[in-house]
Amino acid sequence: MCLLRNTNTIRLWDGTLYPSSTIGNFNYATIPGDASKCTVFIVHLTIAEDKIYEVIIPHFTGTVTKNIYLGATYNAKISIDINLTSHRIGVKIDKIAGWTYNAVHLDCLYGIRGITQVI
């Protein structure tokens, strides 16, 4: 028995999505409907223009919250919302210290479509 996995990475959204200037409010962008066919999402966040974070999210509709650390200091708590029903992705900041809200932004969303075959 041989397990083969064929994956296909697609770009679902590309741009610069800044959080709302009101802390705690989501700002949304539209993603294509075929995002629901992806088994995994990969989100790229940029902080302070030079630090890129990759967040890997399993297929789901909902919110993922991530604490971002720069050095030894807690700086931002950000949330990424993927809504596959309304085809949108959002980003918000729940807490931020030492940065303006637009220092954190979401730059792209990739999806991985996987086909697993057992031979």
Summary of the structure (lengths in Angstrom):
residues: 119
radius of gyration: 15.7
end to end distance: 5.7
largest distance: 55.0
contacts: 346
relative contact order: 0.37
helix: 7%
strand: 66%
